[in-house]
């Protein structure tokens, strides 16, 4: 039987954007951590589900920011199957 709780845990993502975004935008991006280095902004943190991820991507589009990459990150402790 499939574990229903497995599908309700947030997943961590790292989203890279071209340009510099002030960390004050963190609340608008679901309180993700914002860092900038060498003209690239990185948003990192948990995303509740696919709908929330799409919402973040829409906000990025609405700000006319250039999306460089989106990747799901994994913690050292993997989920139990």
C-alpha positions as CSV (number, residue, x, y, z in Angstrom):
1,X,0.0,0.0,0.0
2,X,1.2,3.5,-0.8
3,X,2.0,5.8,2.1
4,X,-0.4,8.7,1.7
5,X,1.8,11.0,3.9
6,X,4.7,10.6,1.5
7,X,2.8,12.8,-1.0
8,X,1.9,15.6,1.5
9,X,5.4,16.5,2.6
10,X,7.0,19.6,1.2
11,X,10.0,19.2,-1.1
12,X,13.1,21.4,-1.1
13,X,13.9,23.3,-4.3
14,X,16.7,25.5,-5.5
15,X,15.6,28.1,-8.2
16,X,18.3,30.1,-10.0
17,X,17.5,33.5,-11.6
18,X,19.6,35.9,-13.7
19,X,20.1,39.2,-11.9
20,X,20.0,40.4,-8.4
21,X,16.9,40.1,-6.2
22,X,16.8,41.8,-2.8
23,X,16.3,39.4,0.1
24,X,13.3,41.5,1.2
25,X,11.4,39.6,-1.5
26,X,11.5,36.5,0.6
27,X,8.0,36.8,2.0
28,X,6.6,37.2,-1.6
29,X,8.4,33.9,-2.5
30,X,6.9,31.8,0.3
31,X,9.7,32.7,2.8
32,X,12.4,31.0,0.7
33,X,16.0,32.0,1.4
34,X,17.4,34.4,-1.1
35,X,21.0,34.8,-1.9
36,X,22.9,36.5,-4.7
37,X,26.3,35.9,-6.1
38,X,28.0,37.0,-9.4
39,X,24.7,38.3,-10.8
40,X,22.7,35.1,-10.1
41,X,20.0,35.0,-7.4
42,X,19.2,31.7,-5.7
43,X,15.9,30.9,-4.0
44,X,16.1,27.9,-1.7
45,X,13.6,26.3,0.6
46,X,10.6,24.0,1.0
47,X,7.7,24.1,-1.5
48,X,4.4,22.5,-0.4
49,X,3.5,20.9,-3.7
50,X,3.5,21.2,-7.4
51,X,0.8,23.8,-7.4
52,X,2.9,26.0,-5.0
53,X,5.9,25.5,-7.3
54,X,3.9,26.6,-10.3
55,X,2.8,29.6,-8.3
56,X,6.4,30.6,-7.6
57,X,7.3,30.2,-11.3
58,X,4.3,32.5,-12.2
59,X,5.6,35.1,-9.8
60,X,9.1,34.9,-11.4
61,X,7.5,35.3,-14.8
62,X,5.3,38.2,-13.6
63,X,8.5,40.0,-12.4
64,X,10.0,39.4,-15.8
65,X,13.0,37.6,-14.2
66,X,15.1,35.2,-16.3
67,X,14.8,31.7,-15.0
68,X,18.1,29.8,-15.2
69,X,17.2,26.5,-13.4
70,X,14.9,24.7,-11.1
71,X,16.1,21.7,-9.2
72,X,14.7,19.6,-6.4
73,X,17.2,19.2,-3.6
74,X,17.5,16.4,-1.2
75,X,18.6,16.4,2.4
76,X,21.1,13.9,3.7
77,X,18.3,12.0,5.4
78,X,16.2,10.4,2.5
79,X,12.5,9.8,2.8
80,X,11.5,6.3,3.9
81,X,9.6,4.2,1.3
